[in-house]
Amino acid sequence: MRRYAEFTASLIHLNSEFGDGQLELNLERLRMAIDDLLIKLAKNFTKAKLQTVFLINNY
C-alpha cells in the first residue's frame, strides 16, 4: 500500500501544472482496483474478524 501511495503522490505532483482531468480519472480507476484487490485478499481469511484486521492494516 505504501508503494501505491508514493506512486500516486508522485503522479499528482508531476501533473500539478496540467489539470486536464485525465489523471484524476485514471487514479480513481486505480484506487477502485486497489480496493477490489484488498477485498479479494481479505476473503482468504476464514474469520470475519481476521478479514477486518487485514483491511485495517492495509488501508
MIPANU-445263 format. One record per residue: residue number from 1; residue in three letters; x, y, z of N, C-alpha, C in turn. Coordinates in nm, 3 decimals. Example, Ala and Ser with C-alpha at 12.3 -4.5 7.8 and 13.67 -1.06 7.14 Angstrom:
// MIPANU-445263
{site 1, "ALA", {1.319, -0.569, 0.780}, {1.230, -0.450, 0.780}, {1.320, -0.330, 0.780}},
{site 2, "SER", {1.285, -0.225, 0.708}, {1.367, -0.106, 0.714}, {1.290, 0.003, 0.787}},
END
This chain:
// MIPANU-445263
{site 1, "MET", {0.082, -0.118, 0.000}, {0.000, 0.000, 0.000}, {0.087, 0.125, 0.000}},
{site 2, "ARG", {0.199, 0.117, 0.069}, {0.288, 0.234, 0.074}, {0.339, 0.270, -0.066}},
{site 3, "ARG", {0.377, 0.171, -0.144}, {0.425, 0.199, -0.279}, {0.316, 0.260, -0.365}},
{site 4, "TYR", {0.194, 0.210, -0.349}, {0.081, 0.268, -0.423}, {0.064, 0.414, -0.386}},
{site 5, "ALA", {0.071, 0.446, -0.257}, {0.054, 0.584, -0.212}, {0.166, 0.673, -0.265}},
{site 6, "GLU", {0.289, 0.624, -0.261}, {0.401, 0.702, -0.313}, {0.389, 0.722, -0.463}},
{site 7, "PHE", {0.345, 0.620, -0.533}, {0.328, 0.628, -0.678}, {0.222, 0.733, -0.714}},
{site 8, "THR", {0.108, 0.728, -0.649}, {0.003, 0.824, -0.680}, {0.043, 0.966, -0.642}},
{site 9, "ALA", {0.113, 0.981, -0.530}, {0.159, 1.114, -0.490}, {0.257, 1.170, -0.593}},
{site 10, "SER", {0.343, 1.086, -0.646}, {0.438, 1.130, -0.749}, {0.366, 1.173, -0.875}},
{site 11, "LEU", {0.268, 1.095, -0.916}, {0.192, 1.130, -1.037}, {0.118, 1.262, -1.019}},
{site 12, "ILE", {0.059, 1.282, -0.904}, {-0.013, 1.406, -0.878}, {0.083, 1.524, -0.880}},
{site 13, "HIS", {0.199, 1.507, -0.820}, {0.299, 1.615, -0.818}, {0.346, 1.648, -0.960}},
{site 14, "LEU", {0.375, 1.546, -1.039}, {0.422, 1.569, -1.176}, {0.315, 1.631, -1.264}},
{site 15, "ASN", {0.190, 1.604, -1.234}, {0.080, 1.652, -1.318}, {0.018, 1.781, -1.265}},
{site 16, "SER", {0.075, 1.840, -1.163}, {0.012, 1.955, -1.097}, {-0.008, 2.075, -1.189}},
{site 17, "GLU", {0.071, 2.088, -1.293}, {0.060, 2.203, -1.382}, {-0.043, 2.184, -1.494}},
{site 18, "PHE", {-0.091, 2.063, -1.514}, {-0.175, 2.036, -1.630}, {-0.324, 2.047, -1.598}},
{site 19, "GLY", {-0.376, 1.967, -1.512}, {-0.515, 1.976, -1.471}, {-0.617, 1.947, -1.579}},
{site 20, "ASP", {-0.587, 1.853, -1.668}, {-0.681, 1.819, -1.774}, {-0.788, 1.719, -1.730}},
{site 21, "GLY", {-0.775, 1.666, -1.610}, {-0.875, 1.573, -1.558}, {-0.848, 1.427, -1.591}},
{site 22, "GLN", {-0.762, 1.402, -1.687}, {-0.734, 1.264, -1.728}, {-0.666, 1.185, -1.615}},
{site 23, "LEU", {-0.572, 1.248, -1.548}, {-0.503, 1.179, -1.439}, {-0.599, 1.144, -1.327}},
{site 24, "GLU", {-0.687, 1.237, -1.292}, {-0.783, 1.211, -1.184}, {-0.871, 1.091, -1.217}},
{site 25, "LEU", {-0.913, 1.082, -1.341}, {-0.995, 0.969, -1.384}, {-0.918, 0.837, -1.371}},
{site 26, "ASN", {-0.795, 0.838, -1.418}, {-0.714, 0.716, -1.411}, {-0.678, 0.679, -1.268}},
{site 27, "LEU", {-0.652, 0.778, -1.184}, {-0.622, 0.749, -1.044}, {-0.744, 0.693, -0.971}},
{site 28, "GLU", {-0.862, 0.740, -1.007}, {-0.984, 0.686, -0.948}, {-1.003, 0.540, -0.988}},
{site 29, "ARG", {-0.976, 0.509, -1.113}, {-0.985, 0.370, -1.159}, {-0.883, 0.282, -1.088}},
{site 30, "LEU", {-0.762, 0.334, -1.069}, {-0.659, 0.260, -0.998}, {-0.697, 0.239, -0.852}},
{site 31, "ARG", {-0.754, 0.341, -0.788}, {-0.797, 0.329, -0.649}, {-0.904, 0.221, -0.635}},
{site 32, "MET", {-0.999, 0.218, -0.728}, {-1.104, 0.116, -0.723}, {-1.044, -0.024, -0.741}},
{site 33, "ALA", {-0.944, -0.037, -0.828}, {-0.879, -0.166, -0.848}, {-0.804, -0.210, -0.722}},
{site 34, "ILE", {-0.739, -0.117, -0.655}, {-0.669, -0.149, -0.530}, {-0.769, -0.191, -0.423}},
{site 35, "ASP", {-0.881, -0.120, -0.414}, {-0.985, -0.158, -0.318}, {-1.036, -0.300, -0.345}},
{site 36, "ASP", {-1.062, -0.330, -0.471}, {-1.109, -0.464, -0.507}, {-1.005, -0.570, -0.471}},
{site 37, "LEU", {-0.878, -0.540, -0.497}, {-0.771, -0.635, -0.465}, {-0.764, -0.661, -0.315}},
{site 38, "LEU", {-0.771, -0.556, -0.235}, {-0.764, -0.574, -0.090}, {-0.881, -0.657, -0.039}},
{site 39, "ILE", {-0.999, -0.634, -0.094}, {-1.116, -0.711, -0.051}, {-1.100, -0.859, -0.090}},
{site 40, "LYS", {-1.049, -0.885, -0.210}, {-1.026, -1.024, -0.251}, {-0.923, -1.091, -0.162}},
{site 41, "LEU", {-0.817, -1.019, -0.130}, {-0.714, -1.076, -0.043}, {-0.768, -1.101, 0.098}},
{site 42, "ALA", {-0.853, -1.013, 0.146}, {-0.911, -1.030, 0.280}, {-0.999, -1.154, 0.286}},
{site 43, "LYS", {-1.062, -1.189, 0.176}, {-1.150, -1.305, 0.173}, {-1.074, -1.437, 0.189}},
{site 44, "ASN", {-0.941, -1.433, 0.179}, {-0.862, -1.554, 0.204}, {-0.865, -1.595, 0.350}},
{site 45, "PHE", {-0.900, -1.502, 0.438}, {-0.913, -1.534, 0.580}, {-1.055, -1.585, 0.605}},
{site 46, "THR", {-1.066, -1.689, 0.684}, {-1.198, -1.750, 0.704}, {-1.283, -1.676, 0.805}},
{site 47, "LYS", {-1.221, -1.613, 0.902}, {-1.296, -1.543, 1.006}, {-1.313, -1.396, 0.970}},
{site 48, "ALA", {-1.432, -1.344, 0.995}, {-1.462, -1.204, 0.963}, {-1.371, -1.108, 1.039}},
{site 49, "LYS", {-1.338, -1.144, 1.162}, {-1.251, -1.057, 1.241}, {-1.113, -1.045, 1.176}},
{site 50, "LEU", {-1.059, -1.155, 1.127}, {-0.929, -1.152, 1.061}, {-0.935, -1.073, 0.930}},
{site 51, "GLN", {-1.046, -1.083, 0.860}, {-1.064, -1.005, 0.738}, {-1.061, -0.856, 0.770}},
{site 52, "THR", {-1.131, -0.818, 0.875}, {-1.136, -0.678, 0.916}, {-0.999, -0.628, 0.958}},
{site 53, "VAL", {-0.927, -0.709, 1.033}, {-0.792, -0.671, 1.077}, {-0.701, -0.653, 0.955}},
{site 54, "PHE", {-0.712, -0.743, 0.859}, {-0.632, -0.731, 0.737}, {-0.662, -0.600, 0.665}},
{site 55, "LEU", {-0.790, -0.569, 0.650}, {-0.827, -0.446, 0.580}, {-0.780, -0.322, 0.655}},
{site 56, "ILE", {-0.793, -0.323, 0.786}, {-0.747, -0.209, 0.866}, {-0.596, -0.191, 0.850}},
{site 57, "ASN", {-0.523, -0.299, 0.855}, {-0.377, -0.291, 0.846}, {-0.328, -0.251, 0.708}},
{site 58, "ASN", {-0.409, -0.272, 0.606}, {-0.362, -0.247, 0.470}, {-0.426, -0.127, 0.401}},
{site 59, "TYR", {-0.514, -0.056, 0.468}, {-0.570, 0.065, 0.407}, {-0.491, 0.185, 0.445}},
END
